[in-house]
Amino acid sequence: QFGIRVPRTAKEAVEIDNENGNTKWQDAIQLELDLLASYDTFHDLGMGTPTPEGYQHIRLQWVFAVKQDLRHKARLVAGGHMTNPLKESVFSGVVSLRSLRLVVLLGELNHLEVASADIASAYLEAKTKEKVVFTAGHEFKELEGHTLVIFKALYGLRSSGARFNEKLGDSLRDIGFVPCKTDKEVWMR
């Protein structure tokens, strides 16, 4: 991407950094691990703990990218495809382009300021209902080999989008917003 070699694994990230004489990919990995720790994303069951009853053991995968400003980005993604399909709905809606255009038009007509925002690491704001664990790899340093329960709605889990959508809806209701009757992804106050 942008002329920069992108790794496929954490091990390859270290190799590329060594070849380049820097630590950009390793720094990106550490930044992601620090973020996950700050959100209390995992609960440690200890070294070599077997998978608890009712839980599924999955793998996690690193996804690497180079941003337009050439920052190196690493994201740890759950292998949700390894879990059993859920019986509950995992639908997470998105505002339609038509609704967005109407909201902007109504804002302009009523002399309102239109603003937008990005919620960084959005899914990690919500807790997951899925019962999944994984074994920490070498990039987890002192936790390597430990069995970790995924506690937050980590990217890649089947229901993470729905869990975040519920959390966002609850937060918006708490500050007085209500969903539009014609497009439930448009909120009004």
N, C-alpha and C positions, 0 to 999 in steps of 0.2 A: 504494500500500500504506500503510495506516495514515494516509491523508490526505496522503501525500508522493508527488510525481510521480517516477516511476521511468523512467530513460532506457533506450533500446534500443541505443544506440551510444556509444562513447567521445566522439564529437563532440557528441552530444546531452547527455551528462553535463556537459561544459564549459559548454554553453549554459544548462542548468538552474542550474548553480552561479553563473554570471554573473547570471542573473535573480534568484537568491536572495541574492546578495551574500555567498556563502560558497564553500568549496572541499570540501564534504563528499564529493561523488562523485569528484572528482579525488584526494582523499586516499584513498578506498577503492581506486581504480585503482592508485595508487602503492603502497599496502599490499600488494596482490596481486602487483604486479610485483616488489617487494622480497622477498616470500615465494618466488616462483618463482625468483628469482636465488639466494636462500639455499639452495635445493634443487638448484642446478645443473641446472635443468630443460631449458635450451637450450644448444646449442653453436653458436657463431657461425662461419659459413663466409665472411663478408665481404660487402661491398656488391655487390649486383647479381649474385652468383654464381648460375649456372644450377643447376637441380635436378640433383643427382648421379644417376648411373645407378643404377637399382634403387630409387629413392626416389619418393614421390608428393608433389606439392605440394598443400597444403590451405589453407584459410582458418581463422582463429580468430575467435571471437565472444565479446563481453562479455555476461555475464548479470548483471543488477543486481537487488538486492532490498533491502528494509528489514526489519531484524530487529524482534522485538517490543519491544526496548528502544530502538528508533528508530535504531540504528546503521545506517549505509549500507554495504552489502556489494557488492563487485564480484568476479566470478570469471571468469577467462579460460578458455574451453572450446574444445577442438579440434573441428573439423568432421569427425569420424570418419565421418560418412555419406558423405563424399567419397572415402573409401578403398575399395579393393577388398575384398570379403568375405574373411575369413581361412579357411584350411583347418583350422586348429587350433580346439579348443574354447575359447570365451571365457566359459564358464559360471563364474559366481561365486555360490556358494550363500549363503543367509541362514538363520540358525537359525530353526526353526519355533516358532510360538507355543506349541504343545504341549510341545516340548522345553524351552523357557524356563520354562514353568510347572512342569514336573517338576524342573528344576534348582533353582528357588526353593523348592519344597516339600521336596526332599531337604536343601537347606541349612538350612531351618528345623527339620526333624526332627532334624538332627545338630548343632544349635546353632552353625551356621557363619554368618559374616557374609557377606551377599550384597553385592557391589559391582559397579559398572559403570563404563565409561569411554568417552570419545570420543577417537578418534585424529584430531587436527586435520590437515587436508590429507593424508588417509590415502594417496591414490593416489600422491602425490609421493614416498612412501617407496620405491616400486618403480621399476625401470627398464622401459622399453617395449622390445618386440621389433619393433614396427612401424617401418618406415622411412619417416618423413614429415618434410617441411620446410615452412616458411611464410616469407613475407616480412613482416618487422616493420613495424608501422604507426607513426604519429606519436607514440603514447603511449610507445613504446620509446625516445624521445628520440634519443640519439647512435647508437642501433642502427637507426633508421628506414631502411628500404630494404635492410637486411642480410638474407641468407638464413640462417635459424636452423633447425638440426636439433632436433627434439623428442627429448630423451634420456630423460625420465622419463615415467611413466604418467599423462599429463595427462588431466584429466576430458574426456570426449567421445570419446576414442579407443576403438576397438572392443574392444581387449583389456585396457584399464586395470583393470577389475574383477578379471579373472582374474590379472593380474600382481600386484595388491595381495594377493589371496587367497593366492597362492603365497608371497609375501614374509612375510605374517603367519604362515602355517603353518610356514615355515622358522624364523622367530623363536620361535614357541611351542615347536617341537620342541627348539630349542637350549637352552631353559630347563626341559626335562623334561616338557612336556605331550604328550599323545597324543589324537588324535581319538576320539570315542565311536564304537563300531561301528554303532550304530543311527541316529545323526545326526552326520555328519562335521563339522558346524558347531559342535558342542559339544566343547570341549576339557577334558581332565581331567589332574590330576597327583596 
